[in-house]
Amino acid sequence: EAVISLRDDEVARRTGAFELLPLFEYPEFLITDAEESSESLELFRPADPLYVLARMNYNSVDPARQVHLSVVFEGPDPGILELGVEVDQTFDPGAMVTGVSGWIPEMVQEGYYAAAVTLDGGYGQRLSWQGAFQIIYPVQFEGIWTLNGIEPPEVKTRFSGNDPYEWRMRYNFPDARPGDEYQSALWCHYGEIVINEMSSEKMGPDTPFPGAANSTFTGVIPVDMPSGTYEVHGAVWYNGVAYPSPGTVFKVGQEPTIIITSPQTSFTVDEKVLVVTGTCADEQLTQGWLETNGESVPMKIKDGRFSARTVLRPGQNSISVVAENDVGRSEDYVFGTANIQAAALKVVLSWQAQGTDVDLWVTDPAGVTTNYQHKRPAEGRQLDIDDRSGPGMETYTIEVGLRGQYEIAVHYFGKGGWEGAVPFDLSITTWEATFSERHSRQTGTLYEAAGNKDKPGAVGRFTIYLQ
């Protein structure tokens, strides 16, 4: 109200009115896929446009007044977080639109995300809002299966040459939209090597419909396909964006099932040396492993059969055999009792080189030498096992408690067609089956076969002290 007076007389009086308004009036916030959209969305896909908008009336008449806009994203993928902004803006009075826009990355994690918007015009004029949205892949995989390729199809994970097969990838389209299209492919690989004749080209393009869909590829396992474990993977390209599926594995070839036929479990023997025999389903396999009381040595397999000797210890013994190929691993075992005298010293030599002849020589503190020529040179000393063609083992035991220094020589006697070096292992046990029992191991490599064990490169020498 304004009053004009001349001396004490009022000349004029005028009354006016104004309205005090909030700086931000009638705010509306939404998360959507287009700037002109009025519909807030909850679901988005990779490569979708993303808009976080704030619409309202802006009531400041000061053209220089700045409004600070902050949009902060939270969620599992840092690629989304980078879409946030911090910026100062000016606006004309009236209808106002602000916010942030961008594209959801093609490579992004699925999950729930939040967007927090703050508008600060100063002088206590502040507006905050938070919304949420979810990113989902347009392709949701159920899995890949290897099938037998006949009707009705059944899951099959082991194949042989000339077997029919079918690779099947199953997936769903949870958010199919008009104009979408997709392609798919399946491929078989061994490690990094793709087996082209067992893999498809890109199939499609096709139109997705909400619900389940399949991609299949059929063929026949090549007759000469090497044994091994293979993988099948796939992918769906949805609107050009690749979505890889989880994979599965299958095997080609014979499982190396190994069985001990003798001795039977719970055996009882009175001899130190036991012959272990059995069968292996993979007749192409030439080597397995024989483990006695935790001591593992190579074992020859021929035409699906094996016969190997091992040295027992007094009392309870555990024996296992292991066969392994590119298809899998198999193991069998037995337990039993040996009523024998304990060894004061046991030395086990083992090597893997095919066809080679490696000899074990042991000279005890009394000067007595035990080797393939003198397997029982004196009482209580013996070369229990003498293999002449690798992979093999030789075992020396002395049952009398002769303390002192033992000289051990490992001699590369014959190469048997083998080319290259011959690594070997020595396993040493002292005072077997007593509280003083100890175990140690030595390794070495032989480089040249020679009849003379003193020739350089043909012998490895070790010294053991029995205390």
C-alpha positions in Angstrom: 0.0 0.0 0.0 1.4 3.5 -1.0 0.1 6.9 0.5 1.0 10.4 -0.8 0.3 13.3 1.7 0.7 17.1 1.3 1.3 18.6 4.8 -1.2 16.7 6.8 -3.6 16.0 4.0 -3.7 12.8 2.2 -3.5 13.3 -1.6 -3.5 9.8 -2.9 -3.6 6.2 -1.7 -3.0 3.1 -3.9 -3.1 -0.6 -3.0 -1.5 -3.4 -4.9 -0.9 -7.2 -4.4 1.8 -9.8 -5.3 2.1 -13.5 -4.9 5.2 -15.2 -3.4 5.9 -18.4 -5.4 8.3 -21.3 -4.9 11.3 -21.2 -7.3 10.4 -24.8 -8.6 6.7 -25.3 -9.0 4.7 -28.4 -10.0 7.8 -30.6 -10.4 7.6 -33.9 -12.3 10.4 -36.4 -12.6 10.7 -39.4 -14.8 13.2 -41.9 -16.2 12.4 -42.7 -19.8 13.8 -43.4 -23.3 13.0 -40.1 -25.1 13.1 -36.4 -24.3 9.5 -35.8 -25.4 8.2 -38.9 -23.5 5.7 -38.5 -20.7 5.8 -42.1 -19.6 8.3 -43.2 -16.9 9.9 -46.6 -17.7 11.3 -49.3 -15.3 13.0 -51.7 -17.8 15.9 -50.9 -20.1 18.2 -52.9 -22.3 21.8 -52.5 -23.3 22.2 -49.9 -26.0 18.9 -48.2 -25.1 18.7 -44.4 -24.8 18.3 -43.2 -21.2 16.8 -39.9 -20.1 16.4 -38.7 -16.5 14.1 -35.6 -16.8 12.9 -32.9 -14.4 9.9 -30.8 -15.7 8.3 -27.9 -13.8 7.4 -24.2 -13.8 10.4 -22.0 -13.1 9.4 -18.8 -11.3 12.5 -16.7 -11.1 12.5 -13.4 -13.1 16.3 -13.0 -12.6 17.9 -14.1 -15.8 21.3 -14.4 -14.1 20.2 -16.7 -11.4 22.0 -20.0 -11.6 20.5 -23.4 -10.7 22.9 -26.2 -9.8 21.8 -29.6 -11.3 23.2 -32.8 -9.9 22.3 -36.3 -11.3 24.0 -39.2 -9.6 23.6 -42.9 -10.6 24.1 -45.9 -8.3 24.3 -49.5 -9.4 26.5 -52.5 -10.3 28.1 -51.2 -13.5 30.5 -48.2 -13.5 29.5 -47.5 -17.2 26.2 -46.3 -15.9 27.6 -44.2 -13.1 29.6 -42.2 -15.7 26.3 -40.8 -17.1 25.9 -38.6 -14.0 26.4 -34.8 -14.2 27.2 -31.8 -12.0 26.4 -28.5 -13.8 25.1 -24.9 -13.3 22.3 -23.7 -15.6 20.1 -20.6 -16.1 16.5 -20.7 -17.2 13.8 -18.3 -18.5 10.6 -18.1 -16.4 7.9 -20.5 -17.3 8.0 -24.1 -18.3 11.4 -25.7 -17.7 13.0 -29.1 -18.7 16.3 -30.2 -17.5 18.1 -33.5 -16.7 20.6 -35.8 -18.3 20.6 -38.1 -21.3 22.9 -40.8 -22.7 23.1 -44.4 -24.0 23.2 -47.5 -21.9 26.5 -49.2 -22.9 26.3 -52.4 -25.0 28.4 -54.2 -22.4 26.7 -53.6 -19.1 25.8 -55.6 -16.1 22.2 -56.5 -15.5 20.7 -55.3 -12.3 18.9 -52.5 -10.5 20.0 -48.9 -10.7 19.1 -45.7 -8.9 19.1 -42.1 -10.1 19.2 -39.2 -7.6 18.4 -35.7 -8.9 19.1 -32.5 -7.0 18.1 -28.9 -8.1 19.6 -26.1 -6.0 18.6 -22.5 -6.8 20.1 -21.0 -3.7 18.4 -19.2 -0.8 16.9 -22.5 0.5 15.2 -23.3 -2.9 16.2 -26.9 -3.2 14.5 -29.9 -4.8 15.6 -33.6 -4.5 14.2 -36.8 -6.0 15.3 -40.4 -6.5 14.0 -43.0 -9.0 14.9 -46.5 -9.9 15.1 -48.6 -13.0 16.3 -52.1 -14.1 18.6 -53.1 -16.9 17.9 -56.6 -18.3 19.3 -58.4 -21.3 16.8 -59.0 -24.1 18.0 -62.6 -24.2 17.9 -64.8 -21.1 19.6 -68.1 -21.6 18.4 -71.4 -20.2 21.5 -73.3 -21.4 23.1 -75.4 -24.1 22.7 -79.2 -24.3 24.5 -81.8 -26.4 21.9 -84.3 -27.7 22.2 -87.7 -29.4 20.8 -86.5 -32.7 18.0 -89.0 -33.0 14.3 -88.8 -32.2 13.3 -88.4 -29.5 16.4 -86.4 -28.6 18.2 -87.2 -25.4 21.1 -85.6 -23.6 24.4 -87.2 -24.4 27.8 -86.2 -23.2 30.0 -88.9 -24.6 30.4 -89.6 -28.3 32.3 -91.8 -30.7 33.2 -91.3 -34.3 30.2 -91.4 -36.7 27.7 -90.7 -33.9 24.9 -88.2 -34.8 24.7 -85.2 -32.6 22.6 -82.1 -32.0 23.7 -78.9 -30.3 20.7 -77.1 -28.8 20.7 -73.6 -27.2 17.5 -72.5 -25.4 16.7 -68.9 -24.5 13.9 -66.4 -23.7 13.0 -63.0 -24.9 11.6 -61.1 -21.9 11.3 -57.7 -23.6 10.7 -58.2 -27.3 9.7 -54.9 -29.1 8.3 -54.2 -32.5 11.2 -53.9 -35.1 13.6 -56.0 -33.1 15.5 -58.8 -34.8 18.1 -61.4 -33.8 20.6 -63.9 -35.1 22.2 -66.9 -33.4 25.1 -69.3 -33.8 26.6 -72.4 -32.1 30.2 -73.5 -32.2 32.3 -76.4 -31.0 35.9 -75.9 -29.9 38.8 -77.7 -28.3 40.6 -75.1 -26.2 41.0 -72.1 -28.4 40.6 -74.1 -31.7 37.2 -73.9 -33.2 36.0 -77.1 -35.0 34.5 -75.5 -38.1 32.7 -78.6 -39.4 30.9 -78.9 -36.0 29.9 -75.2 -35.8 27.2 -73.2 -37.4 27.3 -69.9 -39.3 25.1 -67.1 -38.1 21.5 -68.1 -38.4 18.8 -65.6 -39.1 17.9 -62.8 -38.9 14.6 -63.6 -37.2 11.9 -61.7 -35.4 11.8 -62.3 -31.7 8.5 -63.0 -29.9 8.0 -62.9 -26.1 8.7 -66.4 -24.7 11.1 -69.3 -25.4 13.1 -70.0 -28.5 15.7 -72.5 -29.6 18.7 -72.6 -31.9 20.0 -76.0 -33.1 22.8 -77.4 -35.1 23.1 -81.1 -36.2 25.8 -83.3 -37.7 27.9 -86.4 -37.3 31.0 -86.8 -35.2 34.0 -87.2 -37.6 35.3 -90.8 -37.6 38.9 -89.6 -37.0 38.0 -87.0 -34.3 40.7 -87.2 -31.6 39.7 -88.3 -28.1 39.3 -85.5 -25.7 37.0 -83.1 -23.9 35.3 -80.5 -26.2 33.1 -77.5 -25.5 30.0 -76.1 -27.1 29.2 -72.4 -26.8 26.7 -70.1 -28.5 25.6 -66.5 -28.9 22.5 -64.5 -29.8 23.0 -61.1 -31.6 20.0 -59.0 -30.6 19.7 -55.8 -32.7 23.4 -56.3 -33.4 24.5 -56.7 -29.8 26.1 -60.0 -29.0 24.9 -62.0 -25.9 27.1 -65.0 -25.2 25.5 -68.1 -23.8 26.9 -70.3 -21.0 28.6 -73.4 -22.5 28.7 -77.1 -22.0 31.2 -79.9 -22.5 31.1 -83.3 -24.2 33.8 -86.0 -24.6 34.9 -88.1 -27.6 36.7 -91.4 -27.0 36.9 -94.1 -24.5 36.8 -93.5 -20.8 40.0 -95.0 -19.2 38.1 -97.2 -16.8 40.8 -99.1 -14.8 40.1 -102.2 -12.6 42.4 -104.2 -10.3 41.6 -107.9 -10.9 44.3 -109.2 -8.5 44.8 -109.0 -5.6 41.3 -108.7 -4.2 40.7 -106.2 -1.4 41.4 -107.4 2.1 44.2 -109.6 0.9 46.8 -111.2 3.2 50.3 -112.1 2.0 53.6 -113.3 3.4 55.8 -111.9 0.6 57.3 -108.5 0.2 56.7 -108.2 -3.5 53.1 -108.2 -4.8 52.0 -108.5 -8.4 49.1 -106.2 -9.2 47.1 -107.0 -12.4 44.1 -105.6 -14.0 42.4 -104.1 -17.1 42.0 -100.7 -18.7 39.1 -99.9 -21.0 41.2 -97.6 -23.2 43.3 -100.1 -25.1 45.4 -97.3 -26.7 46.7 -96.1 -23.3 50.3 -97.2 -22.6 51.0 -95.8 -19.2 49.2 -95.5 -15.9 50.3 -95.0 -12.2 50.6 -97.5 -9.4 50.5 -96.1 -5.9 51.5 -98.1 -2.9 51.0 -96.5 0.5 51.2 -93.0 -1.0 54.3 -93.8 -3.2 53.4 -93.3 -6.8 55.4 -94.8 -9.7 54.7 -95.2 -13.5 53.1 -98.4 -14.7 53.0 -99.9 -18.2 49.7 -100.7 -19.8 49.5 -102.7 -23.0 46.4 -103.7 -25.0 44.2 -102.7 -22.1 46.0 -104.8 -19.5 48.6 -104.2 -16.9 50.8 -106.3 -14.6 53.0 -104.5 -12.2 55.0 -105.4 -9.1 55.2 -103.4 -5.9 56.9 -103.7 -2.6 54.8 -103.8 0.5 55.4 -102.7 4.0 54.6 -104.6 7.2 51.0 -104.5 8.3 48.3 -102.6 6.4 48.9 -101.6 2.8 46.8 -99.5 0.4 47.3 -100.0 -3.4 45.7 -97.9 -6.1 46.0 -97.7 -9.9 45.2 -94.6 -11.9 44.6 -94.2 -15.7 44.1 -90.9 -17.4 43.5 -89.8 -20.9 42.0 -86.8 -22.8 38.5 -88.1 -21.9 38.9 -88.5 -18.2 40.5 -90.1 -15.2 39.8 -93.5 -13.5 41.1 -95.0 -10.3 40.7 -98.3 -8.5 42.1 -99.5 -5.2 42.5 -102.4 -2.8 43.6 -102.8 0.8 45.4 -105.7 2.5 47.9 -106.9 5.0 51.5 -108.1 4.6 53.1 -110.3 7.3 56.7 -109.4 6.5 59.8 -108.0 8.1 60.3 -104.2 8.1 63.1 -102.6 6.1 65.8 -100.5 7.8 66.3 -98.8 4.4 64.1 -98.8 1.3 65.1 -97.1 -2.0 62.6 -96.8 -4.8 63.9 -95.7 -8.3 61.2 -94.7 -10.8 61.4 -93.2 -14.4 58.9 -92.7 -17.2 61.0 -92.7 -20.5 59.5 -95.3 -22.7 61.7 -98.4 -23.5 64.7 -97.2 -21.5 66.7 -99.5 -19.1 67.8 -97.7 -15.9 69.6 -99.6 -13.1 69.8 -99.1 -9.4 73.1 -99.8 -7.6 73.4 -99.6 -3.8 76.6 -100.2 -1.8 76.1 -100.5 1.9 78.5 -99.5 4.8 79.9 -103.1 4.7 80.9 -102.7 1.1 78.3 -105.0 -0.2 76.8 -103.9 -3.6 73.3 -104.8 -4.7 72.3 -104.5 -8.4 70.7 -106.4 -11.3 73.7 -108.8 -11.3 73.7 -109.4 -7.6 70.1 -109.2 -6.5 70.7 -111.0 -3.2 74.4 -110.4 -2.5 74.1 -111.0 1.3 71.6 -111.7 4.0 68.9 -109.1 4.4 69.8 -107.2 1.2 68.0 -107.5 -2.0 66.9 -105.8 -5.3 63.2 -106.6 -5.0 62.1 -105.3 -8.4 64.3 -104.9 -11.6 62.5 -103.3 -14.5 64.3 -103.4 -17.9 62.0 -101.2 -20.0 60.5 -97.9 -18.9 58.3 -96.6 -17.6 59.5 -98.6 -14.7 60.8 -98.9 -11.2 63.6 -100.7 -9.2 63.4 -101.3 -5.4 66.2 -102.0 -3.0 65.6 -103.0 0.7 67.9 -104.0 3.5 66.3 -105.5 6.5 69.3 -105.6 8.8 69.9 -102.4 10.7 73.3 -101.6 9.3 74.0 -98.0 10.2 76.4 -95.8 8.2 76.9 -94.5 4.7 75.1 -95.9 1.6 76.3 -95.1 -1.9 73.6 -95.0 -4.5 74.2 -95.0 -8.3 71.4 -94.6 -10.9 72.8 -95.9 -14.2 71.3 -95.3 -17.7 72.1 -98.7 -19.3 70.0 -98.9 -22.5 68.0 -96.3 -24.5 65.6 -98.8 -26.2 64.9 -96.4 -29.0 64.3 -93.4 -26.7 65.7 -90.1 -27.8 66.4 -87.4 -25.2 67.1 -87.1 -21.5 65.7 -89.5 -18.9 64.5 -87.8 -15.6 64.2 -90.1 -12.6 63.0 -90.0 -9.0 64.4 -91.7 -5.9 62.1 -92.2 -2.9 63.9 -93.1 0.3 62.4 -94.6 3.5 64.4 -95.3 6.7 63.4 -97.4 9.7 60.2 -98.5 8.2 57.2 -99.2 10.5 58.9 -97.6 13.6 58.5 -94.3 15.4 61.8 -93.3 13.7 60.4 -93.8 10.2 61.5 -91.0 7.8 60.9 -90.2 4.1 63.0 -88.2 1.6 63.2 -87.7 -2.1 65.9 -87.1 -4.7 65.5 -86.3 -8.4 67.9 -86.3 -11.3 68.3 -86.5 -15.1 70.4 -88.9 -17.2 71.6 -87.8 -20.6 73.4 -90.7 -22.3 73.0 -94.5 -22.3 76.2 -96.5 -21.8 77.3 -99.9 -20.7 79.9 -98.3 -18.5 78.2 -96.7 -15.5 81.1 -94.4 -14.9 80.6 -92.6 -18.2 79.6 -88.9 -17.7 76.0 -88.3 -18.3 75.1 -91.9 -17.8 75.0 -92.0 -14.0 73.6 -90.1 -11.1 75.2 -90.6 -7.6 73.8 -90.0 -4.1 74.9 -90.6 -0.6 72.5 -91.7 2.2 73.3 -91.9 5.9 71.4 -94.4 8.0 71.7 -93.3 11.6 
